């Protein structure tokens, strides 16, 4: 249940006007209120009324209305609880979000005292701002890979470590999201994030926040990812240093390893040695360290500083200081000149060797793992089972996504006559989630926290290993020499198009030569910078899905994704590279709903992104997150719709299935043939053919294509649609050249220090593309979709037959949809769908159509519409193009 006070506070605190405007809706002043376009229906005239005095809204068009919570429910399409949670995350006294996602709130008096933190001297307001900077840097770390690559090179690779310790990157983007007023910048200077000149203090550093014992930020350590002459590689906030990095280690460990730097400490943590706390350099043992050790009664400290002169000297001084506090100390000796990070990078089996060094410093302190506690793992269908002594763990439902590793863990303790258990679903990469699990398991098994923590760390390791084979499935199986030769032979066949069409026939798809070639080329174009996208537009049962499925079968399984239905925001939450250079196949346009917007965006921008409210994996708090999905991709859709909106249509090449009686005869004959001996043999050949094409797909490598004839080409200018279809035509030529790359000479050129491979388009490529373009693009320039034109042709035939028999003029013959059904054999739904277009474009005229009466039509266009004859798209004849090329002195390179 949500507290009533909390709900009322949200309703009165969050500014309704600011909320609505933050969603991109413009509001204009009107008396005491504001008006704007309603986002919940197609609103041409502003009907959304906003009343700030009541903090309410209402639409006079769709009659929706309510408070701020109701608006978020409808706009974000979430339930009441989630709407309250999203609005709760915004503090009523703050208007800044360094993630550039702000929600201003209604002004109210400050009631909370502006007290300062005893440790850092920062006010509550500055501490809150400090936290937001840390979040911003952490978000930048997840999006800009440079800092992560730097740490990976230093052997720190565990994503859970980056999440738990809020690892960040100051990549220079913070200043871009700050408001123009100077107040925030002044406060950031006070903290030390900005220097006196207003520049980022930690610019180009990977950052690690340091917290005090109350969990408030008290400092940041920054390590430059590029060491430049004259620049300090290690940075802290100006002034005294406060706080202890990884101070939580003393809560569960009486023995602590004291490292020289945060990087050294993270190196140990990355290798599952968690009882480590860093100094801040050789002279960086501060009072906060000593107070921490005293408060939690630390018993033993292993001092492990750099193996150099200053490190050796500092270790002796630190040992004396700690011993005066009653703490037993041991000095760990690393190989000469090495620090902990060097040791783990340069040593084989570094974790075991490091424990040997600890054992040398204090013999017997780190013996080999007792056999009774050694874990044993058995894989199961649902996950794995791990036993350690009398402790049994069952792990199932493992899912790994980005920075999350989720699973259901069942701890089982067998007692004399009964079995006790503890079950929890956790994220292994979340420190908070692991802590909750450890607490429950300690209660179950009656063991100390250190023992159970070790078990959970082993469970994490085995969970990662268990998922590894799943990830390896994505690696493509090496093709044999025979398979490679067969695929290369296909790619080097000058009559490749003929072979493609023969293979389609063999695997069971007959006819539709131009459609098959276009779909095949478009599928290949997914590997290019500007892929082609195809929409198959025909009536039900015509064979749209069969053509789509046949083409997809020739593509490697990992290179396409097919959906029957997509929700509005489904694509925004896929993996970042899941669609890049892939095929996104949709079985029916009707199943896409609002997802068509995201598809259009990724086709145009080659990227889509969404900002959403999510729970922080480490803190559990709500914060703004972002997910990006990259393109380019090839989109492959089938549809029965007649009227496709212009924004969508402009991004596709349209084809239609031949619905003639002759084509139906061919299809039926092919179906009968499949039952014969020849059909059975074709089925046996199909697997080899499909494998050949999939291997050929994998052999095609990324290349640049240049068309030396581009400026000599022509295209019709008579239709406005030519502006979009002309680009498709040019990209079709490039796609043909790309498919024939093994028959073209590959050139190289140097650009900005890198070698670029490219091929030149040839006249043969243009000739092949022209054959397809004249058929496909010619139809797309027709104002009628192919099914509507087919219906018009049937109506004209019907009218001609009737008028010939009755010896009457066509304008005197009025007909109904029933007449058309009986003549054509089409269903009433199909006729109603397409006859509407014929009416709108004035090919037929509705003579009667009042409510309660049948619709009666008159044919206005009596000339026979020959749908078999393509519309001319004004392409340059290949012979003329050769002559133009000679005059322009363009050499046709067709070397193989």
Rosetta blueprint (number, residue, H / E / L):
1 X L
2 X L
3 X L
4 X H
5 X H
6 X H
7 X H
8 X H
9 X H
10 X H
11 X H
12 X H
13 X H
14 X E
15 X L
16 X H
17 X H
18 X H
19 X H
20 X H
21 X H
22 X H
23 X L
24 X L
25 X L
26 X L
27 X L
28 X E
29 X E
30 X E
31 X L
32 X L
33 X E
34 X E
35 X E
36 X E
37 X L
38 X L
39 X L
40 X L
41 X L
42 X L
43 X L
44 X L
45 X L
46 X L
47 X L
48 X E
49 X E
50 X E
51 X E
52 X L
53 X L
54 X L
55 X L
56 X E
57 X E
58 X E
59 X E
60 X L
61 X L
62 X L
63 X L
64 X L
65 X E
66 X E
67 X L
68 X H
69 X H
70 X H
71 X H
72 X H
73 X H
74 X H
75 X H
76 X H
77 X L
78 X L
79 X L
80 X H
81 X H
82 X H
83 X H
84 X H
85 X H
86 X H
87 X H
88 X H
89 X L
90 X L
91 X L
92 X L
93 X L
94 X L
95 X L
96 X L
97 X L
98 X L
99 X L
100 X L
101 X L
102 X L
103 X L
104 X L
105 X E
106 X L
107 X L
108 X L
109 X L
110 X L
111 X L
112 X L
113 X L
114 X L
115 X L
116 X E
117 X L
118 X L
119 X L
120 X L
121 X L
122 X L
123 X E
124 X H
125 X H
126 X H
127 X H
128 X H
129 X H
130 X H
131 X H
132 X H
133 X H
134 X H
135 X H
136 X H
137 X H
138 X H
139 X H
140 X H
141 X H
142 X H
143 X H
144 X L
145 X L
146 X H
147 X H
148 X H
149 X H
150 X H
151 X H
152 X H
153 X H
154 X L
155 X L
156 X L
157 X L
158 X L
159 X H
160 X H
161 X H
162 X H
163 X H
164 X H
165 X L
166 X L
167 X L
168 X E
169 X E
170 X E
171 X L
172 X L
173 X L
174 X H
175 X H
176 X H
177 X H
178 X L
179 X L
180 X L
181 X L
182 X H
183 X H
184 X H
185 X H
186 X H
187 X H
188 X H
189 X H
190 X H
191 X H
192 X L
193 X L
194 X E
195 X L
196 X L
197 X L
198 X L
199 X L
200 X E
201 X L
202 X L
203 X L
204 X L
205 X E
206 X E
207 X E
208 X E
209 X E
210 X E
211 X E
212 X L
213 X L
214 X L
215 X L
216 X L
217 X E
218 X E
219 X E
220 X E
221 X E
222 X E
223 X E
224 X E
225 X L
226 X L
227 X L
228 X L
229 X L
230 X L
231 X L
232 X L
233 X L
234 X E
235 X E
236 X E
237 X L
238 X L
239 X L
240 X L
241 X L
242 X L
243 X L
244 X L
245 X L
246 X L
247 X L
248 X L
249 X H
250 X H
251 X H
252 X H
253 X L
254 X L
255 X E
256 X E
257 X E
258 X E
259 X E
260 X L
261 X L
262 X H
263 X H
264 X H
265 X H
266 X H
267 X H
268 X H
269 X H
270 X H
271 X L
272 X L
273 X L
274 X L
275 X L
276 X E
277 X E
278 X E
279 X L
280 X L
281 X L
282 X L
283 X L
284 X L
285 X L
286 X L
287 X H
288 X H
289 X H
290 X H
291 X H
292 X H
293 X H
294 X H
295 X H
296 X L
297 X L
298 X L
299 X L
300 X E
301 X E
302 X E
303 X E
304 X E
305 X L
306 X L
307 X L
308 X L
309 X H
310 X H
311 X H
312 X H
313 X H
314 X H
315 X H
316 X H
317 X H
318 X H
319 X H
320 X H
321 X H
322 X H
323 X H
324 X H
325 X L
326 X L
327 X L
328 X E
329 X E
330 X E
331 X E
332 X L
333 X L
334 X L
335 X L
336 X L
337 X L
338 X L
339 X L
340 X H
341 X H
342 X H
343 X H
344 X H
345 X H
346 X H
347 X L
348 X L
349 X L
350 X H
351 X H
352 X H
353 X H
354 X H
355 X H
356 X H
357 X H
358 X H
359 X H
360 X H
361 X H
362 X L
363 X L
364 X L
365 X L
366 X L
367 X L
368 X L
369 X L
370 X L
371 X H
372 X H
373 X H
374 X L
375 X E
376 X E
377 X E
378 X E
379 X E
380 X L
381 X L
382 X L
383 X E
384 X E
385 X E
386 X E
387 X E
388 X E
389 X L
390 X L
391 X E
392 X E
393 X E
394 X E
395 X E
396 X E
397 X E
398 X E
399 X E
400 X E
401 X E
402 X L
403 X L
404 X E
405 X E
406 X E
407 X E
408 X E
409 X E
410 X E
411 X E
412 X E
413 X E
414 X E
415 X L
416 X L
417 X L
418 X L
419 X E
420 X E
421 X E
422 X E
423 X E
424 X E
425 X E
426 X E
427 X E
428 X L
429 X L
430 X L
431 X H
432 X H
433 X H
434 X H
435 X H
436 X H
437 X H
438 X H
439 X H
440 X H
441 X H
442 X H
443 X H
444 X H
445 X H
446 X L
447 X L
448 X L
449 X H
450 X H
451 X H
452 X H
453 X H
454 X H
455 X H
456 X H
457 X H
458 X H
459 X H
460 X H
461 X H
462 X H
463 X H
464 X H
465 X H
466 X H
467 X H
468 X H
469 X H
470 X H
471 X H
472 X H
473 X L
474 X L
475 X L
476 X L
477 X L
478 X L
479 X L
480 X L
481 X H
482 X H
483 X H
484 X H
485 X H
486 X H
487 X H
488 X H
489 X H
490 X H
491 X H
492 X L
493 X L
494 X L
495 X L
496 X H
497 X H
498 X H
499 X H
500 X H
501 X H
502 X H
503 X H
504 X H
505 X H
506 X H
507 X L
508 X L
509 X L
510 X L
511 X L
512 X L
513 X H
514 X H
515 X H
516 X H
517 X H
518 X H
519 X H
520 X H
521 X H
522 X H
523 X H
524 X H
525 X H
526 X H
527 X H
528 X L
529 X L
530 X L
531 X L
532 X L
533 X L
534 X E
535 X E
536 X E
537 X E
538 X L
539 X L
540 X L
541 X L
542 X L
543 X L
544 X H
545 X H
546 X H
547 X H
548 X H
549 X H
550 X H
551 X H
552 X H
553 X H
554 X L
555 X L
556 X L
557 X H
558 X H
559 X H
560 X E
561 X E
562 X E
563 X E
564 X L
565 X L
566 X L
567 X L
568 X L
569 X L
570 X H
571 X H
572 X H
573 X H
574 X L
575 X L
576 X L
577 X L
578 X L
579 X L
580 X L
581 X L
582 X L
583 X E
584 X E
585 X E
586 X E
587 X L
588 X L
589 X H
590 X H
591 X H
592 X H
593 X L
594 X L
595 X H
596 X H
597 X H
598 X H
599 X H
600 X H
601 X H
602 X H
603 X H
604 X H
605 X H
606 X L
607 X E
608 X E
609 X E
610 X E
611 X E
612 X E
613 X E
614 X E
615 X E
616 X L
617 X L
618 X L
619 X L
620 X L
621 X L
622 X E
623 X E
624 X E
625 X E
626 X E
627 X E
628 X E
629 X E
630 X E
631 X L
632 X L
633 X L
634 X E
635 X E
636 X E
637 X E
638 X E
639 X E
640 X L
641 X L
642 X L
643 X L
644 X L
645 X L
646 X H
647 X H
648 X H
649 X H
650 X L
651 X L
652 X L
653 X E
654 X E
655 X E
656 X L
657 X L
658 X L
659 X L
660 X L
661 X H
662 X H
663 X H
664 X H
665 X H
666 X H
667 X H
668 X H
669 X H
670 X H
671 X H
672 X H
673 X H
674 X L
675 X L
676 X L
677 X H
678 X H
679 X H
680 X H
681 X H
682 X H
683 X H
684 X H
685 X H
686 X H
687 X H
688 X H
689 X H
690 X H
691 X H
692 X H
693 X H
694 X H
695 X H
696 X H
697 X H
698 X H
699 X H
700 X L
701 X L
702 X L
703 X L
704 X E
705 X E
706 X E
707 X L
708 X L
709 X L
710 X H
711 X H
712 X H
713 X L
714 X L
715 X L
716 X L
717 X L
718 X L
719 X L
720 X L
721 X L
722 X H
723 X H
724 X H
725 X H
726 X H
727 X H
728 X H
729 X H
730 X H
731 X H
732 X H
733 X H
734 X H
735 X H
736 X H
737 X H
738 X H
739 X H
740 X L
741 X H
742 X H
743 X H
744 X L
745 X L
746 X L
747 X E
748 X E
749 X E
750 X E
751 X E
752 X L
753 X L
754 X E
755 X E
756 X E
757 X E
758 X E
759 X E
760 X E
761 X L
762 X L
763 X H
764 X H
765 X H
766 X H
767 X H
768 X H
769 X H
770 X H
771 X H
772 X H
773 X H
774 X H
775 X H
776 X H
777 X H
778 X H
779 X H
780 X H
781 X L
782 X L
783 X L
784 X L
785 X L
786 X H
787 X H
788 X H
789 X H
790 X H
791 X H
792 X H
793 X H
794 X H
795 X H
796 X H
797 X H
798 X H
799 X H
800 X H
801 X H
802 X H
803 X H
804 X H
805 X H
806 X H
807 X L
808 X L
809 X L
810 X H
811 X H
812 X H
813 X L
814 X E
815 X E
816 X E
817 X H
818 X H
819 X H
820 X H
821 X H
822 X H
823 X H
824 X H
825 X L
826 X L
827 X L
828 X H
829 X H
830 X H
831 X H
832 X H
833 X H
834 X H
835 X H
836 X H
837 X H
838 X H
839 X H
840 X H
841 X L
842 X L
843 X L
844 X E
845 X E
846 X E
847 X E
848 X E
849 X L
850 X L
851 X L
852 X L
853 X L
854 X L
855 X L
856 X E
857 X E
858 X E
859 X E
860 X L
861 X L
862 X L
863 X L
864 X L
865 X L
866 X L
867 X L
868 X L
869 X L
870 X L
871 X L
872 X L
873 X L
874 X L
875 X L
876 X L
877 X L
878 X H
879 X H
880 X H
881 X H
882 X H
883 X H
884 X H
885 X H
886 X H
887 X H
888 X L
889 X L
890 X L
891 X L
892 X L
893 X L
894 X L
895 X L
896 X L
